[in-house]
Amino acid sequence: MPETVPMTLEEVHALARDTLLRLGCSAAQATAVADTVTAAERDECQAHGLFRIPFYARVIATGRPNPQAEPAVSELAPGIARVDGKTGFAPLALQMGAEPLAERARSQGIAALAVNNVFHIAALWPEVERLAEQGLAAFAFTAAIDYVAPAGGTKPLYGTNPMAFAWPREGRPPLVFDQASSVSARGTIQIHRREGKPIPEGWAVGPDGEPTTDPDVALQGAQLPFGGHKGAAIALMVELLAGAVIGDLFSFEAGMRDTDHTGAPQGGEFMIAIDPARCTPGGDRTAQFAHAERLFERILSQEGTRLPSQRRFAARERTRREGVSIPRTLLEKIDSLIR
């Protein structure tokens, strides 16, 4: 029997949505999560695709999130909007906050969005890409559960604390990156464990503080920040932006709440959107974008280079035509959730 099962993106979306509905999510919550899961499979980012559905199931089973939550949007200042996720899942709250954030960025030149009280198990790039498609530059920051040691330490304190950035481009997909402040994403280590593969050296230490290439030992110990103190400084920045600034949880506080060890962090997300046209006299957006393209051309003129997100966009075109391959064991696991 083949180890993988071919699926269309429509089938991926239907499976994710149907499973979440059966687990008790409202139609709006289930659809928003299915949108992000499908986007990840479409772009061959498996760690955020159907692989995440069991995480949603585990945390729903604890009774901590409200899978029927209806997020509420409010204004904190002319340039700052807020979405109270009401302890639902992040994708719906982010979808609801996208237009209020974009409107304020176009009005004020720069604006922020505070998303509070959500369970965040998704990638960050969908929300910044959504804004870049409207001609805005965008940042997103979120903390997680304490998995990552500070520089020089061996005990978990920070989350993997990703940050994402998107830059609009005329006539082509935006430039987007989404990266953890740890050497690797948590999900990547979990996929190595699932596939029985060692992780590279330098990704993590075990509970004894010693380096390890065993994914099981790594998941019991602490992940490491990329670039030592440099990645740790970014992780600290993300903690402050997604925690202290918007009045939400730090990663170690989210870890204290995850008493069932679901791996689904409760907390917030902080976003910034910038209208480039409001940042120069005259606001010549076309000239700004053309100027950026000169930089991109210089990067690509060097052999072996690529722009962030080029791989994802290439995968996107391929999977739209050919579909995706999902591990049979994962599909069996999702089927068992329903049954």
CORSUL-V81366 format. One record per residue. RES is the residue in three letters. PSI is psi in radians with two decimals (NA if undefined). Layout:
# CORSUL-V81366
{{RES:PSI} {RES:PSI}}
This chain:
# CORSUL-V81366
{{MET:2.32} {PRO:2.58} {GLU:-0.31} {THR:2.78} {VAL:2.21} {PRO:2.44} {MET:2.58} {THR:2.85} {LEU:-0.57} {GLU:-0.67} {GLU:-0.64} {VAL:-0.82} {HIS:-0.78} {ALA:-0.71} {LEU:-0.81} {ALA:-0.83} {ARG:-0.80} {ASP:-0.71} {THR:-0.78} {LEU:-0.64} {LEU:-0.74} {ARG:-0.45} {LEU:-0.05} {GLY:0.09} {CYS:2.60} {SER:2.87} {ALA:-0.69} {ALA:-0.78} {GLN:-0.82} {ALA:-0.72} {THR:-0.75} {ALA:-0.75} {VAL:-0.76} {ALA:-0.60} {ASP:-0.80} {THR:-0.67} {VAL:-0.78} {THR:-0.68} {ALA:-0.68} {ALA:-0.77} {GLU:-0.70} {ARG:-0.67} {ASP:0.20} {GLU:0.67} {CYS:1.28} {GLN:-0.50} {ALA:-0.29} {HIS:0.20} {GLY:-2.40} {LEU:-0.37} {PHE:-0.49} {ARG:-0.28} {ILE:-0.75} {PRO:-0.51} {PHE:-0.78} {TYR:-0.73} {ALA:-0.75} {ARG:-0.75} {VAL:-0.56} {ILE:-0.68} {ALA:-0.39} {THR:-0.31} {GLY:0.02} {ARG:-0.79} {PRO:2.85} {ASN:1.71} {PRO:-0.10} {GLN:0.17} {ALA:2.48} {GLU:1.76} {PRO:2.62} {ALA:2.27} {VAL:2.39} {SER:2.97} {GLU:2.26} {LEU:-0.49} {ALA:2.92} {PRO:-0.52} {GLY:0.24} {ILE:2.10} {ALA:2.80} {ARG:2.49} {VAL:2.11} {ASP:1.94} {GLY:-0.13} {LYS:0.62} {THR:0.52} {GLY:-2.83} {PHE:2.65} {ALA:-0.69} {PRO:-0.73} {LEU:-0.76} {ALA:-0.69} {LEU:-0.68} {GLN:-0.71} {MET:-0.48} {GLY:-0.19} {ALA:-0.86} {GLU:-0.74} {PRO:-0.65} {LEU:-0.79} {ALA:-0.73} {GLU:-0.76} {ARG:-0.62} {ALA:-0.72} {ARG:-0.57} {SER:-0.77} {GLN:-0.24} {GLY:-0.70} {ILE:2.47} {ALA:2.85} {ALA:2.73} {LEU:2.20} {ALA:2.10} {VAL:2.07} {ASN:2.75} {ASN:0.89} {VAL:2.79} {PHE:2.08} {HIS:1.92} {ILE:0.25} {ALA:2.99} {ALA:2.89} {LEU:-0.41} {TRP:-0.49} {PRO:-0.67} {GLU:-0.57} {VAL:-0.60} {GLU:-0.68} {ARG:-0.69} {LEU:-0.68} {ALA:-0.54} {GLU:-0.28} {GLN:0.20} {GLY:0.26} {LEU:2.51} {ALA:2.53} {ALA:2.57} {PHE:2.65} {ALA:2.51} {PHE:2.38} {THR:2.54} {ALA:-2.97} {ALA:-2.31} {ILE:2.61} {ASP:1.75} {TYR:-0.33} {VAL:2.32} {ALA:2.55} {PRO:2.85} {ALA:2.24} {GLY:-0.19} {GLY:3.04} {THR:0.06} {LYS:2.44} {PRO:2.42} {LEU:-0.86} {TYR:2.84} {GLY:3.14} {THR:-0.27} {ASN:1.21} {PRO:2.74} {MET:2.56} {ALA:2.64} {PHE:2.49} {ALA:2.46} {TRP:2.24} {PRO:2.61} {ARG:2.44} {GLU:2.23} {GLY:0.19} {ARG:2.89} {PRO:2.63} {PRO:2.79} {LEU:2.24} {VAL:2.36} {PHE:2.65} {ASP:1.95} {GLN:2.51} {ALA:2.76} {SER:-0.11} {SER:2.91} {VAL:-0.68} {SER:2.76} {ALA:2.66} {ARG:-0.76} {GLY:-0.52} {THR:-0.70} {ILE:-0.69} {GLN:-0.62} {ILE:-0.67} {HIS:-0.72} {ARG:-0.78} {ARG:-0.64} {GLU:0.03} {GLY:0.54} {LYS:2.48} {PRO:2.72} {ILE:2.73} {PRO:2.70} {GLU:2.53} {GLY:-0.05} {TRP:-0.60} {ALA:2.89} {VAL:2.72} {GLY:-3.12} {PRO:-0.41} {ASP:0.01} {GLY:0.00} {GLU:2.54} {PRO:2.57} {THR:2.64} {THR:0.10} {ASP:2.02} {PRO:-0.59} {ASP:-0.80} {VAL:-0.69} {ALA:-0.74} {LEU:-0.34} {GLN:-0.29} {GLY:-2.12} {ALA:2.37} {GLN:2.83} {LEU:2.56} {PRO:2.58} {PHE:2.53} {GLY:0.43} {GLY:-2.14} {HIS:-0.39} {LYS:-0.84} {GLY:-0.62} {ALA:-0.63} {ALA:-0.67} {ILE:-0.71} {ALA:-0.72} {LEU:-0.76} {MET:-0.78} {VAL:-0.69} {GLU:-0.76} {LEU:-0.72} {LEU:-0.77} {ALA:-0.07} {GLY:-1.33} {ALA:-0.76} {VAL:-0.74} {ILE:0.15} {GLY:0.68} {ASP:-2.95} {LEU:2.47} {PHE:2.88} {SER:-0.70} {PHE:-0.51} {GLU:-0.68} {ALA:-0.65} {GLY:-0.66} {MET:-0.53} {ARG:-0.43} {ASP:1.07} {THR:-0.36} {ASP:0.03} {HIS:0.83} {THR:-0.41} {GLY:0.20} {ALA:1.80} {PRO:2.46} {GLN:2.34} {GLY:-2.51} {GLY:3.14} {GLU:2.47} {PHE:2.28} {MET:2.60} {ILE:2.32} {ALA:2.44} {ILE:2.30} {ASP:1.85} {PRO:-0.59} {ALA:-0.34} {ARG:0.02} {CYS:0.02} {THR:2.65} {PRO:2.26} {GLY:-0.44} {GLY:0.94} {ASP:1.53} {ARG:-0.72} {THR:-0.72} {ALA:-0.66} {GLN:-0.78} {PHE:-0.66} {ALA:-0.64} {HIS:-0.76} {ALA:-0.66} {GLU:-0.54} {ARG:-0.70} {LEU:-0.78} {PHE:-0.69} {GLU:-0.68} {ARG:-0.69} {ILE:-0.87} {LEU:-0.24} {SER:-0.27} {GLN:2.26} {GLU:2.40} {GLY:-0.01} {THR:2.83} {ARG:2.82} {LEU:2.60} {PRO:2.43} {SER:-0.13} {GLN:-0.72} {ARG:-0.73} {ARG:-0.74} {PHE:-0.58} {ALA:-0.75} {ALA:-0.65} {ARG:-0.78} {GLU:-0.68} {ARG:-0.82} {THR:-0.46} {ARG:-0.60} {ARG:-0.77} {GLU:-0.20} {GLY:-2.92} {VAL:2.89} {SER:2.15} {ILE:2.31} {PRO:2.30} {ARG:-0.65} {THR:-0.60} {LEU:-0.75} {LEU:-0.66} {GLU:-0.64} {LYS:-0.74} {ILE:-0.70} {ASP:-0.66} {SER:-0.50} {LEU:-0.72} {ILE:-0.70} {ARG:NA}}
